Amino acid sequence: MGPETVKPSDSEVIEVFTELAPRYAQVVNKELKRFWGWGYQDFIERVLHCIPATHEAILLDIATGTGSIPLGLLEKGFDPRNIHGLDITYAMLSLAKRIMGKNYTGIHPPNLVCGSGMMLPYRDAAFTNIICGLATHHMQVRDLVAECSRVLQEGGTLLVADAGGSLYWKIPGVKLLLRVAAYIYFSLNENRKRAWAEAKAVSNVLSPEEWGSMLAGAHFHRITIEKMKSRFFFVPSPLIIQASKA
Ligand SMILES: C[S@@+](CC[C@H](N)C(=O)[O-])C[C@H]1O[C@@H](n2cnc3c(N)ncnc32)[C@H](O)[C@@H]1O
């Protein structure tokens, strides 16, 4: 059994990202630089670096947002017909479609789907690679991992890149403090709705140990978890998590 996580309301998340969509790249770049000391493009490149280019790959980017990861996969030479993106916020996806349409004529818009990472609209064993960047904290991680396990082929790989917690967060009061800090930061720098969504999301930020047990329980093996650089000890460090479906 892994840790229990709380499911933030989908409608709250959609509202937040619908408002954020036109400013997304600038805002996320500013936030990653402030908290982790590296920019959004560095983050995307770090993720792409983990995906070896093969002709047979059929890839799904869960919570694809404005499509930065699929765009990077296109640039790496993956077959556009085999690149899929899913996101729950239509405004983010429609921006992804616009950005891709501008840069690539070979993109297949039907591969961009509006849906939930916790209930994937794909058949079993449909993909060789699943990627999920900066989004697991908005979902109930157990459901996401179970769905990834279902739609991955045997030997397929899951790559998650997101903020990670620490076992110290289990000390009573620590998570509450972090929630309050997130609420205050995002209220001052963004807006109340974003502040509320990010404060709630603290419950879904898992430590490397929690990720390890959650993945092992969902039939993943060869699990590697790399803790990346963060600027401050009290800010959740980015984790790059890779695992194969057994
Ligand atoms: C911080 S953005 C990350 C976008 C993209 N992966 C990137 O790296 O730029 C988080 C995204 O997660 C999406 N999201 C949140 N909950 C989701 C869910 N349950 N299913 C699918 N997408 C979700 C949001 O709509 C938003 O586009």
The ligand as a Gaussian input file, in Angstrom:
#p B3LYP/6-31G(d) Opt

LIG

0 1
 C        1.717000      22.804000     -14.905000
 S        0.838000      22.237000     -16.326000
 C        2.019000      21.154000     -17.098000
 C        1.843000      21.111000     -18.600000
 C        2.933000      20.382000     -19.377000
 N        3.058000      19.002000     -18.965000
 C        4.250000      21.093000     -19.270000
 O        5.219000      20.465000     -18.835000
 O        4.300000      22.266000     -19.595000
 C       -0.294000      21.112000     -15.601000
 C       -1.306000      20.577000     -16.613000
 O       -1.971000      19.464000     -16.006000
 C       -3.287000      19.441000     -16.514000
 N       -4.086000      18.565000     -15.661000
 C       -4.404000      18.760000     -14.369000
 N       -5.156000      17.736000     -13.931000
 C       -5.283000      16.873000     -14.955000
 C       -5.939000      15.623000     -15.120000
 N       -6.639000      15.056000     -14.138000
 N       -5.850000      14.998000     -16.314000
 C       -5.164000      15.561000     -17.346000
 N       -4.550000      16.758000     -17.254000
 C       -4.594000      17.409000     -16.071000
 C       -3.674000      20.902000     -16.494000
 O       -4.795000      21.149000     -17.298000
 C       -2.390000      21.556000     -17.011000
 O       -2.406000      21.704000     -18.409000

